[in-house]
């Protein structure tokens, strides 16, 4: 999870710890992998994870308002 959700591949932003715990604790890891590969929301999360300071409502409000941002 750290590789996927961090800019440097080594440290995870504190704000992303709960998400990482949910994803790694899933009963079916294959469904999580599918979601990470296919979901527009997962792709958006990956972009935001590159800049932990952007993990806020203000940054999300500047993005195109599609289902992934909601």
mmCIF file as Biopython writes it, N, C-alpha, C and O atoms, coordinates in Angstrom:
data_model
#
loop_
_atom_site.group_PDB
_atom_site.id
_atom_site.type_symbol
_atom_site.label_atom_id
_atom_site.label_alt_id
_atom_site.label_comp_id
_atom_site.label_asym_id
_atom_site.label_entity_id
_atom_site.label_seq_id
_atom_site.pdbx_PDB_ins_code
_atom_site.Cartn_x
_atom_site.Cartn_y
_atom_site.Cartn_z
_atom_site.occupancy
_atom_site.B_iso_or_equiv
_atom_site.auth_seq_id
_atom_site.auth_asym_id
_atom_site.pdbx_PDB_model_num
ATOM 1   N N  . UNK A ? 1  ? 0.814   -1.182  0.000   1.0 0.0 1  A 1 
ATOM 2   C CA . UNK A ? 1  ? 0.000   0.000   0.000   1.0 0.0 1  A 1 
ATOM 3   C C  . UNK A ? 1  ? 0.865   1.255   0.000   1.0 0.0 1  A 1 
ATOM 4   O O  . UNK A ? 1  ? 0.533   2.249   -0.646  1.0 0.0 1  A 1 
ATOM 5   N N  . UNK A ? 2  ? 1.960   1.201   0.719   1.0 0.0 2  A 1 
ATOM 6   C CA . UNK A ? 2  ? 2.831   2.374   0.774   1.0 0.0 2  A 1 
ATOM 7   C C  . UNK A ? 2  ? 3.338   2.731   -0.617  1.0 0.0 2  A 1 
ATOM 8   O O  . UNK A ? 2  ? 3.406   3.910   -0.967  1.0 0.0 2  A 1 
ATOM 9   N N  . UNK A ? 3  ? 3.693   1.734   -1.410  1.0 0.0 3  A 1 
ATOM 10  C CA . UNK A ? 3  ? 4.152   2.011   -2.778  1.0 0.0 3  A 1 
ATOM 11  C C  . UNK A ? 3  ? 3.065   2.695   -3.596  1.0 0.0 3  A 1 
ATOM 12  O O  . UNK A ? 3  ? 3.346   3.609   -4.371  1.0 0.0 3  A 1 
ATOM 13  N N  . UNK A ? 4  ? 1.837   2.255   -3.422  1.0 0.0 4  A 1 
ATOM 14  C CA . UNK A ? 4  ? 0.738   2.785   -4.227  1.0 0.0 4  A 1 
ATOM 15  C C  . UNK A ? 4  ? 0.250   4.151   -3.767  1.0 0.0 4  A 1 
ATOM 16  O O  . UNK A ? 4  ? -0.191  4.962   -4.581  1.0 0.0 4  A 1 
ATOM 17  N N  . UNK A ? 5  ? 0.326   4.405   -2.476  1.0 0.0 5  A 1 
ATOM 18  C CA . UNK A ? 5  ? -0.293  5.611   -1.915  1.0 0.0 5  A 1 
ATOM 19  C C  . UNK A ? 5  ? 0.707   6.655   -1.438  1.0 0.0 5  A 1 
ATOM 20  O O  . UNK A ? 5  ? 0.346   7.546   -0.669  1.0 0.0 5  A 1 
ATOM 21  N N  . UNK A ? 6  ? 1.943   6.560   -1.877  1.0 0.0 6  A 1 
ATOM 22  C CA . UNK A ? 6  ? 2.909   7.569   -1.446  1.0 0.0 6  A 1 
ATOM 23  C C  . UNK A ? 6  ? 3.684   8.104   -2.641  1.0 0.0 6  A 1 
ATOM 24  O O  . UNK A ? 6  ? 3.864   7.419   -3.648  1.0 0.0 6  A 1 
ATOM 25  N N  . UNK A ? 7  ? 4.130   9.321   -2.506  1.0 0.0 7  A 1 
ATOM 26  C CA . UNK A ? 7  ? 4.897   9.963   -3.572  1.0 0.0 7  A 1 
ATOM 27  C C  . UNK A ? 7  ? 6.291   9.364   -3.665  1.0 0.0 7  A 1 
ATOM 28  O O  . UNK A ? 7  ? 6.841   9.239   -4.759  1.0 0.0 7  A 1 
ATOM 29  N N  . UNK A ? 8  ? 6.864   8.995   -2.534  1.0 0.0 8  A 1 
ATOM 30  C CA . UNK A ? 8  ? 8.240   8.497   -2.541  1.0 0.0 8  A 1 
ATOM 31  C C  . UNK A ? 8  ? 8.343   6.975   -2.421  1.0 0.0 8  A 1 
ATOM 32  O O  . UNK A ? 8  ? 9.443   6.425   -2.470  1.0 0.0 8  A 1 
ATOM 33  N N  . UNK A ? 9  ? 7.220   6.301   -2.266  1.0 0.0 9  A 1 
ATOM 34  C CA . UNK A ? 9  ? 7.226   4.848   -2.140  1.0 0.0 9  A 1 
ATOM 35  C C  . UNK A ? 9  ? 7.719   4.350   -0.797  1.0 0.0 9  A 1 
ATOM 36  O O  . UNK A ? 9  ? 7.839   3.142   -0.588  1.0 0.0 9  A 1 
ATOM 37  N N  . UNK A ? 10 ? 8.006   5.267   0.117   1.0 0.0 10 A 1 
ATOM 38  C CA . UNK A ? 10 ? 8.578   4.868   1.403   1.0 0.0 10 A 1 
ATOM 39  C C  . UNK A ? 10 ? 7.756   5.319   2.599   1.0 0.0 10 A 1 
ATOM 40  O O  . UNK A ? 10 ? 7.731   4.638   3.624   1.0 0.0 10 A 1 
ATOM 41  N N  . UNK A ? 11 ? 7.082   6.459   2.483   1.0 0.0 11 A 1 
ATOM 42  C CA . UNK A ? 11 ? 6.329   6.967   3.632   1.0 0.0 11 A 1 
ATOM 43  C C  . UNK A ? 11 ? 4.910   7.330   3.213   1.0 0.0 11 A 1 
ATOM 44  O O  . UNK A ? 11 ? 4.683   7.916   2.155   1.0 0.0 11 A 1 
ATOM 45  N N  . UNK A ? 12 ? 3.984   6.971   4.054   1.0 0.0 12 A 1 
ATOM 46  C CA . UNK A ? 12 ? 2.571   7.184   3.796   1.0 0.0 12 A 1 
ATOM 47  C C  . UNK A ? 12 ? 2.084   8.391   4.585   1.0 0.0 12 A 1 
ATOM 48  O O  . UNK A ? 12 ? 2.320   8.489   5.789   1.0 0.0 12 A 1 
ATOM 49  N N  . UNK A ? 13 ? 1.405   9.310   3.904   1.0 0.0 13 A 1 
ATOM 50  C CA . UNK A ? 13 ? 0.851   10.487  4.577   1.0 0.0 13 A 1 
ATOM 51  C C  . UNK A ? 13 ? -0.124  10.030  5.669   1.0 0.0 13 A 1 
ATOM 52  O O  . UNK A ? 13 ? -0.894  9.090   5.471   1.0 0.0 13 A 1 
ATOM 53  N N  . UNK A ? 14 ? -0.081  10.692  6.801   1.0 0.0 14 A 1 
ATOM 54  C CA . UNK A ? 14 ? -0.934  10.337  7.939   1.0 0.0 14 A 1 
ATOM 55  C C  . UNK A ? 14 ? -2.405  10.269  7.534   1.0 0.0 14 A 1 
ATOM 56  O O  . UNK A ? 14 ? -3.141  9.407   8.015   1.0 0.0 14 A 1 
ATOM 57  N N  . UNK A ? 15 ? -2.835  11.167  6.658   1.0 0.0 15 A 1 
ATOM 58  C CA . UNK A ? 15 ? -4.230  11.182  6.228   1.0 0.0 15 A 1 
ATOM 59  C C  . UNK A ? 15 ? -4.638  9.905   5.498   1.0 0.0 15 A 1 
ATOM 60  O O  . UNK A ? 15 ? -5.822  9.573   5.447   1.0 0.0 15 A 1 
ATOM 61  N N  . UNK A ? 16 ? -3.673  9.192   4.935   1.0 0.0 16 A 1 
ATOM 62  C CA . UNK A ? 16 ? -3.985  7.992   4.162   1.0 0.0 16 A 1 
ATOM 63  C C  . UNK A ? 16 ? -3.895  6.699   4.964   1.0 0.0 16 A 1 
ATOM 64  O O  . UNK A ? 16 ? -4.213  5.631   4.439   1.0 0.0 16 A 1 
ATOM 65  N N  . UNK A ? 17 ? -3.475  6.769   6.210   1.0 0.0 17 A 1 
ATOM 66  C CA . UNK A ? 17 ? -3.362  5.565   7.032   1.0 0.0 17 A 1 
ATOM 67  C C  . UNK A ? 17 ? -4.689  4.829   7.173   1.0 0.0 17 A 1 
ATOM 68  O O  . UNK A ? 17 ? -4.699  3.606   7.031   1.0 0.0 17 A 1 
ATOM 69  N N  . UNK A ? 18 ? -5.813  5.499   7.445   1.0 0.0 18 A 1 
ATOM 70  C CA . UNK A ? 18 ? -7.084  4.761   7.550   1.0 0.0 18 A 1 
ATOM 71  C C  . UNK A ? 18 ? -7.459  4.067   6.243   1.0 0.0 18 A 1 
ATOM 72  O O  . UNK A ? 18 ? -7.947  2.937   6.264   1.0 0.0 18 A 1 
ATOM 73  N N  . UNK A ? 19 ? -7.238  4.722   5.115   1.0 0.0 19 A 1 
ATOM 74  C CA . UNK A ? 19 ? -7.541  4.102   3.830   1.0 0.0 19 A 1 
ATOM 75  C C  . UNK A ? 19 ? -6.660  2.876   3.601   1.0 0.0 19 A 1 
ATOM 76  O O  . UNK A ? 19 ? -7.151  1.832   3.172   1.0 0.0 19 A 1 
ATOM 77  N N  . UNK A ? 20 ? -5.382  2.993   3.879   1.0 0.0 20 A 1 
ATOM 78  C CA . UNK A ? 20 ? -4.470  1.857   3.718   1.0 0.0 20 A 1 
ATOM 79  C C  . UNK A ? 20 ? -4.902  0.693   4.603   1.0 0.0 20 A 1 
ATOM 80  O O  . UNK A ? 20 ? -4.824  -0.461  4.183   1.0 0.0 20 A 1 
ATOM 81  N N  . UNK A ? 21 ? -5.353  0.978   5.809   1.0 0.0 21 A 1 
ATOM 82  C CA . UNK A ? 21 ? -5.799  -0.082  6.716   1.0 0.0 21 A 1 
ATOM 83  C C  . UNK A ? 21 ? -7.030  -0.800  6.166   1.0 0.0 21 A 1 
ATOM 84  O O  . UNK A ? 21 ? -7.130  -2.024  6.251   1.0 0.0 21 A 1 
ATOM 85  N N  . UNK A ? 22 ? -7.952  -0.047  5.610   1.0 0.0 22 A 1 
ATOM 86  C CA . UNK A ? 22 ? -9.152  -0.662  5.028   1.0 0.0 22 A 1 
ATOM 87  C C  . UNK A ? 22 ? -8.786  -1.514  3.823   1.0 0.0 22 A 1 
ATOM 88  O O  . UNK A ? 22 ? -9.261  -2.641  3.689   1.0 0.0 22 A 1 
ATOM 89  N N  . UNK A ? 23 ? -7.952  -0.983  2.956   1.0 0.0 23 A 1 
ATOM 90  C CA . UNK A ? 23 ? -7.585  -1.715  1.744   1.0 0.0 23 A 1 
ATOM 91  C C  . UNK A ? 23 ? -6.786  -2.978  2.056   1.0 0.0 23 A 1 
ATOM 92  O O  . UNK A ? 23 ? -7.011  -4.017  1.435   1.0 0.0 23 A 1 
ATOM 93  N N  . UNK A ? 24 ? -5.866  -2.904  3.000   1.0 0.0 24 A 1 
ATOM 94  C CA . UNK A ? 24 ? -5.072  -4.087  3.332   1.0 0.0 24 A 1 
ATOM 95  C C  . UNK A ? 24 ? -5.850  -5.082  4.185   1.0 0.0 24 A 1 
ATOM 96  O O  . UNK A ? 24 ? -5.489  -6.257  4.246   1.0 0.0 24 A 1 
ATOM 97  N N  . UNK A ? 25 ? -6.898  -4.633  4.836   1.0 0.0 25 A 1 
ATOM 98  C CA . UNK A ? 25 ? -7.699  -5.520  5.677   1.0 0.0 25 A 1 
ATOM 99  C C  . UNK A ? 25 ? -8.885  -6.141  4.966   1.0 0.0 25 A 1 
ATOM 100 O O  . UNK A ? 25 ? -9.682  -6.838  5.595   1.0 0.0 25 A 1 
ATOM 101 N N  . UNK A ? 26 ? -9.018  -5.905  3.674   1.0 0.0 26 A 1 
ATOM 102 C CA . UNK A ? 26 ? -10.153 -6.438  2.920   1.0 0.0 26 A 1 
ATOM 103 C C  . UNK A ? 26 ? -10.129 -7.961  2.906   1.0 0.0 26 A 1 
ATOM 104 O O  . UNK A ? 26 ? -9.065  -8.579  2.850   1.0 0.0 26 A 1 
ATOM 105 N N  . UNK A ? 27 ? -11.311 -8.554  2.958   1.0 0.0 27 A 1 
ATOM 106 C CA . UNK A ? 27 ? -11.422 -10.011 2.934   1.0 0.0 27 A 1 
ATOM 107 C C  . UNK A ? 27 ? -10.940 -10.601 1.608   1.0 0.0 27 A 1 
ATOM 108 O O  . UNK A ? 27 ? -10.370 -11.692 1.576   1.0 0.0 27 A 1 
ATOM 109 N N  . UNK A ? 28 ? -11.172 -9.878  0.526   1.0 0.0 28 A 1 
ATOM 110 C CA . UNK A ? 28 ? -10.803 -10.371 -0.798  1.0 0.0 28 A 1 
ATOM 111 C C  . UNK A ? 28 ? -9.833  -9.386  -1.451  1.0 0.0 28 A 1 
ATOM 112 O O  . UNK A ? 28 ? -10.276 -8.407  -2.052  1.0 0.0 28 A 1 
ATOM 113 N N  . UNK A ? 29 ? -8.534  -9.617  -1.349  1.0 0.0 29 A 1 
ATOM 114 C CA . UNK A ? 29 ? -7.564  -8.669  -1.901  1.0 0.0 29 A 1 
ATOM 115 C C  . UNK A ? 29 ? -7.658  -8.520  -3.420  1.0 0.0 29 A 1 
ATOM 116 O O  . UNK A ? 29 ? -7.251  -7.494  -3.965  1.0 0.0 29 A 1 
ATOM 117 N N  . UNK A ? 30 ? -8.188  -9.526  -4.106  1.0 0.0 30 A 1 
ATOM 118 C CA . UNK A ? 30 ? -8.311  -9.428  -5.562  1.0 0.0 30 A 1 
ATOM 119 C C  . UNK A ? 30 ? -9.319  -8.349  -5.966  1.0 0.0 30 A 1 
ATOM 120 O O  . UNK A ? 30 ? -9.134  -7.669  -6.976  1.0 0.0 30 A 1 
ATOM 121 N N  . UNK A ? 31 ? -10.370 -8.198  -5.188  1.0 0.0 31 A 1 
ATOM 122 C CA . UNK A ? 31 ? -11.343 -7.137  -5.480  1.0 0.0 31 A 1 
ATOM 123 C C  . UNK A ? 31 ? -10.721 -5.755  -5.258  1.0 0.0 31 A 1 
ATOM 124 O O  . UNK A ? 31 ? -11.002 -4.813  -5.998  1.0 0.0 31 A 1 
ATOM 125 N N  . UNK A ? 32 ? -9.879  -5.649  -4.240  1.0 0.0 32 A 1 
ATOM 126 C CA . UNK A ? 32 ? -9.172  -4.387  -4.002  1.0 0.0 32 A 1 
ATOM 127 C C  . UNK A ? 32 ? -8.250  -4.085  -5.171  1.0 0.0 32 A 1 
ATOM 128 O O  . UNK A ? 32 ? -8.200  -2.948  -5.640  1.0 0.0 32 A 1 
ATOM 129 N N  . UNK A ? 33 ? -7.524  -5.082  -5.645  1.0 0.0 33 A 1 
ATOM 130 C CA . UNK A ? 33 ? -6.644  -4.874  -6.795  1.0 0.0 33 A 1 
ATOM 131 C C  . UNK A ? 33 ? -7.435  -4.469  -8.031  1.0 0.0 33 A 1 
ATOM 132 O O  . UNK A ? 33 ? -6.997  -3.603  -8.788  1.0 0.0 33 A 1 
ATOM 133 N N  . UNK A ? 34 ? -8.595  -5.084  -8.244  1.0 0.0 34 A 1 
ATOM 134 C CA . UNK A ? 34 ? -9.448  -4.688  -9.362  1.0 0.0 34 A 1 
ATOM 135 C C  . UNK A ? 34 ? -9.862  -3.231  -9.231  1.0 0.0 34 A 1 
ATOM 136 O O  . UNK A ? 34 ? -9.804  -2.469  -10.196 1.0 0.0 34 A 1 
ATOM 137 N N  . UNK A ? 35 ? -10.277 -2.852  -8.034  1.0 0.0 35 A 1 
ATOM 138 C CA . UNK A ? 35 ? -10.700 -1.471  -7.817  1.0 0.0 35 A 1 
ATOM 139 C C  . UNK A ? 35 ? -9.544  -0.513  -8.084  1.0 0.0 35 A 1 
ATOM 140 O O  . UNK A ? 35 ? -9.726  0.510   -8.745  1.0 0.0 35 A 1 
ATOM 141 N N  . UNK A ? 36 ? -8.366  -0.834  -7.579  1.0 0.0 36 A 1 
ATOM 142 C CA . UNK A ? 36 ? -7.204  0.031   -7.766  1.0 0.0 36 A 1 
ATOM 143 C C  . UNK A ? 36 ? -6.853  0.179   -9.241  1.0 0.0 36 A 1 
ATOM 144 O O  . UNK A ? 36 ? -6.414  1.249   -9.663  1.0 0.0 36 A 1 
ATOM 145 N N  . UNK A ? 37 ? -7.035  -0.859  -10.017 1.0 0.0 37 A 1 
ATOM 146 C CA . UNK A ? 37 ? -6.682  -0.818  -11.444 1.0 0.0 37 A 1 
ATOM 147 C C  . UNK A ? 37 ? -7.724  -0.122  -12.297 1.0 0.0 37 A 1 
ATOM 148 O O  . UNK A ? 37 ? -7.379  0.545   -13.272 1.0 0.0 37 A 1 
ATOM 149 N N  . UNK A ? 38 ? -9.000  -0.267  -11.944 1.0 0.0 38 A 1 
ATOM 150 C CA . UNK A ? 38 ? -10.079 0.149   -12.848 1.0 0.0 38 A 1 
ATOM 151 C C  . UNK A ? 38 ? -10.870 1.372   -12.429 1.0 0.0 38 A 1 
ATOM 152 O O  . UNK A ? 38 ? -11.451 2.043   -13.281 1.0 0.0 38 A 1 
ATOM 153 N N  . UNK A ? 39 ? -10.910 1.670   -11.186 1.0 0.0 39 A 1 
ATOM 154 C CA . UNK A ? 39 ? -11.799 2.715   -10.690 1.0 0.0 39 A 1 
ATOM 155 C C  . UNK A ? 39 ? -11.239 4.116   -10.946 1.0 0.0 39 A 1 
ATOM 156 O O  . UNK A ? 39 ? -10.086 4.395   -10.619 1.0 0.0 39 A 1 
ATOM 157 N N  . UNK A ? 40 ? -12.056 4.993   -11.530 1.0 0.0 40 A 1 
ATOM 158 C CA . UNK A ? 40 ? -11.623 6.387   -11.666 1.0 0.0 40 A 1 
ATOM 159 C C  . UNK A ? 40 ? -11.322 7.020   -10.306 1.0 0.0 40 A 1 
ATOM 160 O O  . UNK A ? 40 ? -10.434 7.865   -10.199 1.0 0.0 40 A 1 
ATOM 161 N N  . UNK A ? 41 ? -12.054 6.614   -9.272  1.0 0.0 41 A 1 
ATOM 162 C CA . UNK A ? 41 ? -11.800 7.154   -7.934  1.0 0.0 41 A 1 
ATOM 163 C C  . UNK A ? 41 ? -10.423 6.723   -7.435  1.0 0.0 41 A 1 
ATOM 164 O O  . UNK A ? 41 ? -9.725  7.511   -6.798  1.0 0.0 41 A 1 
ATOM 165 N N  . UNK A ? 42 ? -10.030 5.494   -7.714  1.0 0.0 42 A 1 
ATOM 166 C CA . UNK A ? 42 ? -8.703  5.026   -7.309  1.0 0.0 42 A 1 
ATOM 167 C C  . UNK A ? 42 ? -7.609  5.775   -8.054  1.0 0.0 42 A 1 
ATOM 168 O O  . UNK A ? 42 ? -6.568  6.088   -7.478  1.0 0.0 42 A 1 
ATOM 169 N N  . UNK A ? 43 ? -7.835  6.064   -9.322  1.0 0.0 43 A 1 
ATOM 170 C CA . UNK A ? 43 ? -6.850  6.827   -10.096 1.0 0.0 43 A 1 
ATOM 171 C C  . UNK A ? 43 ? -6.725  8.243   -9.558  1.0 0.0 43 A 1 
ATOM 172 O O  . UNK A ? 43 ? -5.623  8.784   -9.466  1.0 0.0 43 A 1 
ATOM 173 N N  . UNK A ? 44 ? -7.850  8.841   -9.204  1.0 0.0 44 A 1 
ATOM 174 C CA . UNK A ? 44 ? -7.830  10.172  -8.606  1.0 0.0 44 A 1 
ATOM 175 C C  . UNK A ? 44 ? -7.098  10.136  -7.271  1.0 0.0 44 A 1 
ATOM 176 O O  . UNK A ? 44 ? -6.306  11.030  -6.974  1.0 0.0 44 A 1 
ATOM 177 N N  . UNK A ? 45 ? -7.351  9.131   -6.483  1.0 0.0 45 A 1 
ATOM 178 C CA . UNK A ? 45 ? -6.659  8.980   -5.199  1.0 0.0 45 A 1 
ATOM 179 C C  . UNK A ? 45 ? -5.151  8.871   -5.412  1.0 0.0 45 A 1 
ATOM 180 O O  . UNK A ? 45 ? -4.371  9.466   -4.669  1.0 0.0 45 A 1 
ATOM 181 N N  . UNK A ? 46 ? -4.748  8.121   -6.415  1.0 0.0 46 A 1 
ATOM 182 C CA . UNK A ? 46 ? -3.324  8.000   -6.719  1.0 0.0 46 A 1 
ATOM 183 C C  . UNK A ? 46 ? -2.695  9.334   -7.059  1.0 0.0 46 A 1 
ATOM 184 O O  . UNK A ? 46 ? -1.572  9.619   -6.643  1.0 0.0 46 A 1 
ATOM 185 N N  . UNK A ? 47 ? -3.412  10.157  -7.815  1.0 0.0 47 A 1 
ATOM 186 C CA . UNK A ? 47 ? -2.905  11.502  -8.140  1.0 0.0 47 A 1 
ATOM 187 C C  . UNK A ? 47 ? -2.798  12.357  -6.891  1.0 0.0 47 A 1 
ATOM 188 O O  . UNK A ? 47 ? -1.808  13.064  -6.702  1.0 0.0 47 A 1 
ATOM 189 N N  . UNK A ? 48 ? -3.804  12.296  -6.043  1.0 0.0 48 A 1 
ATOM 190 C CA . UNK A ? 48 ? -3.785  13.090  -4.815  1.0 0.0 48 A 1 
ATOM 191 C C  . UNK A ? 48 ? -2.720  12.605  -3.847  1.0 0.0 48 A 1 
ATOM 192 O O  . UNK A ? 48 ? -2.150  13.404  -3.104  1.0 0.0 48 A 1 
ATOM 193 N N  . UNK A ? 49 ? -2.446  11.308  -3.846  1.0 0.0 49 A 1 
ATOM 194 C CA . UNK A ? 49 ? -1.436  10.758  -2.939  1.0 0.0 49 A 1 
ATOM 195 C C  . UNK A ? 49 ? -0.041  11.275  -3.273  1.0 0.0 49 A 1 
ATOM 196 O O  . UNK A ? 49 ? 0.834   11.303  -2.408  1.0 0.0 49 A 1 
ATOM 197 N N  . UNK A ? 50 ? 0.170   11.682  -4.520  1.0 0.0 50 A 1 
ATOM 198 C CA . UNK A ? 50 ? 1.473   12.230  -4.905  1.0 0.0 50 A 1 
ATOM 199 C C  . UNK A ? 50 ? 1.735   13.570  -4.235  1.0 0.0 50 A 1 
ATOM 200 O O  . UNK A ? 50 ? 2.883   13.988  -4.090  1.0 0.0 50 A 1 
ATOM 201 N N  . UNK A ? 51 ? 0.656   14.243  -3.827  1.0 0.0 51 A 1 
ATOM 202 C CA . UNK A ? 51 ? 0.774   15.536  -3.157  1.0 0.0 51 A 1 
ATOM 203 C C  . UNK A ? 51 ? -0.114  15.520  -1.920  1.0 0.0 51 A 1 
ATOM 204 O O  . UNK A ? 51 ? -1.256  15.975  -1.986  1.0 0.0 51 A 1 
ATOM 205 N N  . UNK A ? 52 ? 0.381   15.005  -0.788  1.0 0.0 52 A 1 
ATOM 206 C CA . UNK A ? 52 ? -0.461  14.885  0.405   1.0 0.0 52 A 1 
ATOM 207 C C  . UNK A ? 52 ? -1.096  16.202  0.847   1.0 0.0 52 A 1 
ATOM 208 O O  . UNK A ? 52 ? -2.146  16.190  1.490   1.0 0.0 52 A 1 
ATOM 209 N N  . UNK A ? 53 ? -0.486  17.320  0.520   1.0 0.0 53 A 1 
ATOM 210 C CA . UNK A ? 53 ? -1.088  18.612  0.886   1.0 0.0 53 A 1 
ATOM 211 C C  . UNK A ? 53 ? -2.386  18.856  0.122   1.0 0.0 53 A 1 
ATOM 212 O O  . UNK A ? 53 ? -3.197  19.690  0.526   1.0 0.0 53 A 1 
ATOM 213 N N  . UNK A ? 54 ? -2.586  18.129  -0.984  1.0 0.0 54 A 1 
ATOM 214 C CA . UNK A ? 54 ? -3.792  18.304  -1.798  1.0 0.0 54 A 1 
ATOM 215 C C  . UNK A ? 54 ? -4.963  17.473  -1.293  1.0 0.0 54 A 1 
ATOM 216 O O  . UNK A ? 54 ? -6.035  17.495  -1.898  1.0 0.0 54 A 1 
ATOM 217 N N  . UNK A ? 55 ? -4.784  16.748  -0.209  1.0 0.0 55 A 1 
ATOM 218 C CA . UNK A ? 55 ? -5.853  15.917  0.332   1.0 0.0 55 A 1 
ATOM 219 C C  . UNK A ? 55 ? -6.783  16.754  1.208   1.0 0.0 55 A 1 
ATOM 220 O O  . UNK A ? 55 ? -6.803  16.625  2.432   1.0 0.0 55 A 1 
ATOM 221 N N  . UNK A ? 56 ? -7.538  17.601  0.550   1.0 0.0 56 A 1 
ATOM 222 C CA . UNK A ? 56 ? -8.487  18.451  1.268   1.0 0.0 56 A 1 
ATOM 223 C C  . UNK A ? 56 ? -9.653  18.800  0.345   1.0 0.0 56 A 1 
ATOM 224 O O  . UNK A ? 56 ? -9.590  18.577  -0.864  1.0 0.0 56 A 1 
ATOM 225 N N  . UNK A ? 57 ? -10.696 19.341  0.920   1.0 0.0 57 A 1 
ATOM 226 C CA . UNK A ? 57 ? -11.893 19.673  0.140   1.0 0.0 57 A 1 
ATOM 227 C C  . UNK A ? 57 ? -11.620 20.756  -0.887  1.0 0.0 57 A 1 
ATOM 228 O O  . UNK A ? 57 ? -12.178 20.720  -1.984  1.0 0.0 57 A 1 
ATOM 229 N N  . UNK A ? 58 ? -10.787 21.704  -0.557  1.0 0.0 58 A 1 
ATOM 230 C CA . UNK A ? 58 ? -10.486 22.789  -1.490  1.0 0.0 58 A 1 
ATOM 231 C C  . UNK A ? 58 ? -9.872  22.245  -2.784  1.0 0.0 58 A 1 
ATOM 232 O O  . UNK A ? 58 ? -10.262 22.651  -3.879  1.0 0.0 58 A 1 
ATOM 233 N N  . UNK A ? 59 ? -8.913  21.327  -2.651  1.0 0.0 59 A 1 
ATOM 234 C CA . UNK A ? 59 ? -8.291  20.726  -3.831  1.0 0.0 59 A 1 
ATOM 235 C C  . UNK A ? 59 ? -9.295  19.903  -4.631  1.0 0.0 59 A 1 
ATOM 236 O O  . UNK A ? 59 ? -9.317  19.961  -5.860  1.0 0.0 59 A 1 
ATOM 237 N N  . UNK A ? 60 ? -10.120 19.142  -3.931  1.0 0.0 60 A 1 
ATOM 238 C CA . UNK A ? 60 ? -11.133 18.345  -4.623  1.0 0.0 60 A 1 
ATOM 239 C C  . UNK A ? 60 ? -12.136 19.230  -5.358  1.0 0.0 60 A 1 
ATOM 240 O O  . UNK A ? 60 ? -12.602 18.870  -6.439  1.0 0.0 60 A 1 
ATOM 241 N N  . UNK A ? 61 ? -12.470 20.377  -4.786  1.0 0.0 61 A 1 
ATOM 242 C CA . UNK A ? 61 ? -13.424 21.292  -5.423  1.0 0.0 61 A 1 
ATOM 243 C C  . UNK A ? 61 ? -12.887 21.879  -6.717  1.0 0.0 61 A 1 
ATOM 244 O O  . UNK A ? 61 ? -13.671 22.323  -7.556  1.0 0.0 61 A 1 
ATOM 245 N N  . UNK A ? 62 ? -11.576 21.896  -6.903  1.0 0.0 62 A 1 
ATOM 246 C CA . UNK A ? 62 ? -11.008 22.450  -8.141  1.0 0.0 62 A 1 
ATOM 247 C C  . UNK A ? 62 ? -11.000 21.431  -9.271  1.0 0.0 62 A 1 
ATOM 248 O O  . UNK A ? 62 ? -10.786 21.797  -10.427 1.0 0.0 62 A 1 
ATOM 249 N N  . UNK A ? 63 ? -11.227 20.162  -8.958  1.0 0.0 63 A 1 
ATOM 250 C CA . UNK A ? 63 ? -11.224 19.111  -9.968  1.0 0.0 63 A 1 
ATOM 251 C C  . UNK A ? 63 ? -12.552 19.074  -10.708 1.0 0.0 63 A 1 
ATOM 252 O O  . UNK A ? 63 ? -13.556 19.569  -10.197 1.0 0.0 63 A 1 
ATOM 253 N N  . UNK A ? 64 ? -12.572 18.486  -11.920 1.0 0.0 64 A 1 
ATOM 254 C CA . UNK A ? 64 ? -13.859 18.299  -12.591 1.0 0.0 64 A 1 
ATOM 255 C C  . UNK A ? 64 ? -14.798 17.498  -11.687 1.0 0.0 64 A 1 
ATOM 256 O O  . UNK A ? 64 ? -14.409 16.473  -11.128 1.0 0.0 64 A 1 
ATOM 257 N N  . UNK A ? 65 ? -16.003 17.963  -11.555 1.0 0.0 65 A 1 
ATOM 258 C CA . UNK A ? 65 ? -16.944 17.351  -10.618 1.0 0.0 65 A 1 
ATOM 259 C C  . UNK A ? 65 ? -17.639 16.149  -11.249 1.0 0.0 65 A 1 
ATOM 260 O O  . UNK A ? 65 ? -18.770 16.221  -11.730 1.0 0.0 65 A 1 
ATOM 261 N N  . UNK A ? 66 ? -16.904 15.048  -11.221 1.0 0.0 66 A 1 
ATOM 262 C CA . UNK A ? 66 ? -17.417 13.760  -11.698 1.0 0.0 66 A 1 
ATOM 263 C C  . UNK A ? 66 ? -17.621 12.868  -10.495 1.0 0.0 66 A 1 
ATOM 264 O O  . UNK A ? 66 ? -17.304 13.243  -9.366  1.0 0.0 66 A 1 
ATOM 265 N N  . UNK A ? 67 ? -18.152 11.688  -10.742 1.0 0.0 67 A 1 
ATOM 266 C CA . UNK A ? 67 ? -18.446 10.758  -9.647  1.0 0.0 67 A 1 
ATOM 267 C C  . UNK A ? 67 ? -17.204 10.422  -8.826  1.0 0.0 67 A 1 
ATOM 268 O O  . UNK A ? 67 ? -17.300 10.249  -7.611  1.0 0.0 67 A 1 
ATOM 269 N N  . UNK A ? 68 ? -16.051 10.329  -9.463  1.0 0.0 68 A 1 
ATOM 270 C CA . UNK A ? 68 ? -14.819 9.977   -8.737  1.0 0.0 68 A 1 
ATOM 271 C C  . UNK A ? 68 ? -14.481 11.023  -7.687  1.0 0.0 68 A 1 
ATOM 272 O O  . UNK A ? 68 ? -14.045 10.673  -6.590  1.0 0.0 68 A 1 
ATOM 273 N N  . UNK A ? 69 ? -14.672 12.283  -7.997  1.0 0.0 69 A 1 
ATOM 274 C CA . UNK A ? 69 ? -14.353 13.350  -7.048  1.0 0.0 69 A 1 
ATOM 275 C C  . UNK A ? 69 ? -15.387 13.408  -5.921  1.0 0.0 69 A 1 
ATOM 276 O O  . UNK A ? 69 ? -15.069 13.794  -4.796  1.0 0.0 69 A 1 
ATOM 277 N N  . UNK A ? 70 ? -16.608 13.027  -6.231  1.0 0.0 70 A 1 
ATOM 278 C CA . UNK A ? 70 ? -17.650 13.035  -5.205  1.0 0.0 70 A 1 
ATOM 279 C C  . UNK A ? 70 ? -17.349 11.986  -4.159  1.0 0.0 70 A 1 
ATOM 280 O O  . UNK A ? 70 ? -18.110 11.830  -3.204  1.0 0.0 70 A 1 
#
